[in-house]
Amino acid sequence: MLERSVACLEPCGLRALQPHKQALRPTRQLHTAFWQHGAADIELTAAWRALMHGPTAHSMTASSSTATRATTKKRRHGTMDHSAMSMGTGTGTGTGVNTGTVTDADADMVMSMGTISLDPARRDPPLNASAFVLDFLYPAGAVSLMRRRLSPLSPRRHDRLRLRTRPSHVSPRLYNSSLPQKQPDSPSAPSQRPAVENSHTHTTDSGQGEYGLGGKDPGEATSEANTVSPQDHALHEPVRPPNSRQTVSSLSSTATGLPPVSSRIFEMLRGSHVSDWSHDMFVSAVFAGLSRATFPEALSVFERGLQVRTLDNTALIEALDLVLAFALQFPTTEFLNDIWKLYPEMTARLDFNMIAEHLRNSASVSGLAEKVLVFQNHIAERLSDPSSDETSREALQALQKLLVRLALVSCEEPHVIPLLLLSKDFFAFEDCLRGAREMNRGNIIQDVYVMYRELPGSSPSHAALHIAFGAYTRADTPVGNMLAGVKLLWDDWHRFHGVPSRRAYQKHLGFHAAQGNKERVYSLWSEYVKRFRDDPEAGIFNAKEGSKTFAHLLQVNAVNAEPEETQRIFDDMTDKFKVQPATYAWNILLNAYAKADDYDGAIATFDRLCEACGPDTYSYGTLMQMAGSRGDLGFAVDLYRRARSTGVIINDAILSSLVDAYCQNDLLKEAQDVCTRAAIKGVDTTRMWNKLLYYHALRRDLASINKILTVMADKDVAYNQFTYQQLLLGLALCRQSQHALHLLTVALKDNVFQVTQTHFQIVMGALLRTGEPALVRRLSLLMKEYNLPVTEEVLFRISQALGQWHNMPPAQRERRSGEQWIGGALRIFFRIYGHKAGRETEPKTRQTSRPVEPRELLRSGREVYQFGTMMQIFAQLNNSVQVDELVQLYRHVFQDTSNHDGLLPISMLTAVIRSSHHDQQHDRVVATWELLFKQAKMAARSVGSGGQPQPNIISPKYRYVLSGGLRVMQEMLFQAGDAGGLLDLVRVVRKAGFEIDSKNWNYHVQVLVQMKRYKEAFTICEEVLMPNWTGWYMVRAKQAMRNALPLDTRRQGSSPRHLRPTATTLYRLARAYLELDRSGPWSKEDAATLCDIESDCAQVMRAIKSMARVRSPLEDEIFGPSTFPYAVEASGPAEDKDEFAPA
């Protein structure tokens, strides 16, 4: 029973007794009527209310009903008195700034704003439960116990003085306290409690609103509130405790957001001596004055605090933040002027250049930037006033600088530059640069820095220079601007600071290393080592910093794909300087082999890394990217499992390598499953989905691309510029150049995605595929209109367009001869690599006769593609001189060797083979082919699980790399009439693990037919090509079938890897069948061959016998004027040679 009584007191915050550690089981149960009989509610004592709510709370309790009725009456008649809310008047001098009298509406508006939380909903209703002693429940000594528990000086009571919500109605009890009190007539009447509840929710007569003092003097207390019965006197403390500083410090912990407590602190602080003020007391008192909407009183407390030397600057800054935020919320400058009248006192205690970042409440005022820009007019007029003294001018300038710095914290990007020009304050520029990254203002950092460095007397700090460096080296910055900006910053380090810092050296070394600028990196590295070698704090060669010192030298060689030089520096670091390489140094070495496409070297380096210090996420990602891009699925999966077992974090780079491996092996469904599972697990999968789009684009599968884009949207996978890049590539390969051009122009107009030079060059490539070179030149002009620099890729597309001069409009084509057009294309290409035709360029370094590494054969990239394409053009034009000149230029620029017999990339070797074939240099053709075939078998072999090479298995990526050279060899053997050599050539190539594309197979069948190897030709066509044959177009039309195959099927048929017979192949086979049929009766051998063909090659025979003659030039060339007896005459447009499958 005792505990149940205590529980009734707990909602009031009065835990009289500590609960027993174990539950007490009562010996008997009281009747329910004991708790439910009508009795008066328990009420708090007057002393308790005085301590919690101040002296005026007593009078408010007693007269709440009267005050409520009076307030309601005045509201009805519109005569509410707001004298206590009046903030005074002021005269405005600034244009557009209202400096008139602060109205009550303004004060109410400020009370509702979020800078200083004064929301009435946060105030709890007053407590009205009592702590009367229950005589029959408490033993002797209970009174003294409660006196100790309820004392405000108890060290364990200050944390319980928090206001709580009004407890629920306490059930009346079948007893009365032994202390005499006046019982209400009707305990359940609703009028007994509303007066107390509403005393803090209605406006009082004084007009001070819900935070007012009830219209009475704050120091007074009503007689009713101070009247305590003799029996209660032992339970109550005086209204003002003996030690006011301790009481205020105790109450200050609960003052924020609680106006009654804040009012009590404010009144007690006014009556205390300044020597007793503490940090919490002072800040709480200022807040209390603002909470009661009495700004002059709060400012008065702040002014007195400036004179108190015992208060630290932290308290003054917090108080200034409160009053300044309060003043800035008004549309007038009156309160702001009142604050700044204290400028001499404030500047004596505070450094305004250092406190701006601590004024968080002021900086978060809504619309501060607009107010500051308008306030400038007011300041300008005040400064132009001849009556203003020097101190006033200094104060206004300090205020302007402070307000600008506060406004920069949260202003919109368009306001940044005007604000900075307003004050031209160095500190404001520093704040802007340092906060630009957090505020997502990276686009204006470069402009802000340029303005800052040009100010007279400016000296950007180290941090400002580093931030500007990050802005200039962003990925979307044009290369020219990037290089110019980095050079500017390096000069500024010497201009403003004399010598760059160590961090500056590291940043600039890292940038030039990423650009592959070996000359600059080696120069800076020498300066860096010379300056910090003897610095014991830097310790650039110790165990901790040694790897970082050599990292830039390793990186610049890795970027240039020079693993031998990277390995040499790595060995010197360990052998000569005794520096133990860190994991990231190993990763740079591994990346060097990856950049050079040295698969074996990368695997060996990874194995050494596993033995040395263990690979990390980057290590696994680098090697898995190599394995995945080659299509070595088993090795990629094995690495993935090893990474999972060792606890390495799986990121999108590792998962992307699995997507590569699956797609290279034509397992597109499995690749999409990897992307889907990664998206479900929350991995950033945009990169993975983009790769999936890329492989579908290579297969000319636009339908699957659209499905994947839909799935990405359903799974909230964000599109980026690379997503649209793959979409444009798919349109280009499907010869949808106009759709690609439309997408590009819409993106430029509506800013659908960030258009780059890569998007332009893809669309240019699409236009070249469809024979529209004139539009390529127009696109280059469009790039200039949108301020996009012309890159080397774009220049190469322009040179290709000049090479297609025969497809230009007649008026434009006739301006030059064919040689002039080709010469212009070649000059543009040479200009890309800084070479002038007919003039030898001095090499950057002395050339040597060192051998070319075998990995050169599989080298890829922009340079290889461009040189290979240009060499193919001139090889087809039978211009061997230009081919040789291009070879020498490539060796001079990229191989740095004088060895003229070294390896070249496959595409370039193919061009050399074709050029030699045109020149009838058959020995050179054979020698080059044997070199190509031998090196390709070694470099392109696959690696299985565990990193072991698999003989006679070629990585899927390189299975078709011999197609170009194989075609030249087929032509040469056909001209020589060597049918056996032709069959052996194809058999050897396939046995080595390589594959032959559709063009090679069709040509192979055609030449076999012409060399009278009928059975082999029919058999190869039946087994290899006919499974994908879709029938004759004219036959489908006559049989009421769909005139055209599905668009997706026709697009896929244009892929070189989609094996299908062309019209030329079937015409040749039909001609061979006709000859066998004619000679069969006269030749037993031909009759047997014809019989075998008819029994073994059913699909070829069906195609031949269902053929419809259209009298095309191709038919006349193959069949001649004679009529094919099995053909049906068909009317309609003539077909081209590839019209049959698919149509």
Helices and strands as residue ranges (DSSP letters): H 2-9, G 10-12, H 33-36, H 46-53, H 56-77, G 83-85, H 104-111, G 120-122, H 142-150, G 158-160, G 190-192, H 194-197, G 198-200, G 209-211, H 223-226, H 230-233, H 244-252, H 259-270, G 274-276, H 279-291, H 295-307, H 313-328, H 334-340, H 343-349, H 352-355, G 356-358, H 360-363, H 368-384, H 390-407, G 413-415, H 416-423, H 426-435, G 442-444, H 445-453, H 462-472, H 479-497, H 502-514, H 518-532, H 546-559, H 563-575, H 583-595, H 599-612, H 617-630, H 633-645, H 652-664, H 668-680, H 686-698, H 702-714, H 721-733, H 737-750, H 757-769, H 773-785, H 792-803, G 805-807, H 810-813, H 818-832, G 854-858, H 862-876, H 880-890, I 891-895, H 906-918, H 922-939, E 941-943, G 945-947, E 949-954, G 956-958, H 963-976, H 979-991, H 998-1010, H 1014-1020, I 1021-1025, G 1026-1028, H 1033-1038, H 1047-1053, H 1063-1079, G 1080-1082, H 1084-1096, H 1098-1105, E 1108-1109, H 1113-1119, E 1128-1129
